[in-house]
């Protein structure tokens, strides 16, 4: 009999199940007795993907103009730009267009670099800089950001002078 568990499937298993499988396959004394696993709190804080010049050309090829305008604004603002500024750049009022913008870029990027786990993202959100309304029910403003190397790549792509 042969059982195959792909890495992506193994990651979805509970810690106890993973431990049990490993102990069964290697012998029960192999692992330390049920060591506490680290929580993966940092998934939201993971750094955005670093864009290379070659990848930037492929990512931006055929990208709609309003997405290109937003990326150029991010490059002009040194990789950090407010939600309000991104909306104003394309004369949009609904912040859901920015979610769509992020999703489009993430999907394209994941396809280009083959990310079957769908974890890569180009644009991050600075959770600490989020501004809420008085009753904290709606986001009023916040900051989108890209990696520093991505900022340099985008500045070169759009022909902006380095600072």
Buried (B, 14 or more C-beta within 10 A) or exposed (E): EEEEEEEEEEEEEEEEEBBBBBEEEEEEEEBEEEEEEEEEEEEEEEEBBBBBEEBBEBBBEEBEEEBEBBBBBBBBBBBBBBBEBBBEBBEBEEBEBBEEBBEBBBEBBBEEEEBEEEEBBBBBBEEEBBEEEEEEEEEEBBBBBBBEBBBBBBBEBBEBEEE
